[in-house]
């Protein structure tokens, strides 16, 4: 497959037909980082990825699943076991929104355990896709205390998915060498558009975060169209040709995810 576009954050398991989406994406030159939300689903996702070379499966544990009790200690244990041998990790992180008040400690404990595991078992080319809502500073503190932000050959590539932190947190994340995956919903806000304008192209990735709702009918065509719309808006914000945006962002994706 000749890669034309790359979706750096989507959830095939949450679509109505994950195998069909993966296959259709391959015919369109679309690569996918299939981010997990529950580590118990990784075996199935990894099997799908093995049959679809355009798909990369991520072992993940969404902070919402921790906050609402769908996942607990056993699932954190499983995530850490997977993280000791799997390069691609996501979606993981912290969500300190008001609706999850009181669960911050459990979320932070799980994220700290994951980061310590990654520090003890460094894998070349490790990639970490992070959800951080009202918690970017806390996420960066944990990453830093775990030694994952140091400039070393085996430090993971950090991707903040749908960044929504403060301006100061954006500066800190940029200085830490992070990448940022941007979707249409981020660009629907004034702050999101300004962040997209500020982030250098060589630190940008495109994403859909699809599907919008679990079990939604989703097609690869919809993903491609969404990514193209994101490229168009970024090009307008940066006052540069859309093809330049696509070219640089695709180069970023190829480098991070080892597509040739």
Order of alpha helices (4+ residues) and beta strands (2+ residues): beta-alpha-beta-alpha-beta-alpha-alpha-beta-alpha-beta-alpha-beta-alpha-beta-alpha-alpha-beta-alpha-alpha
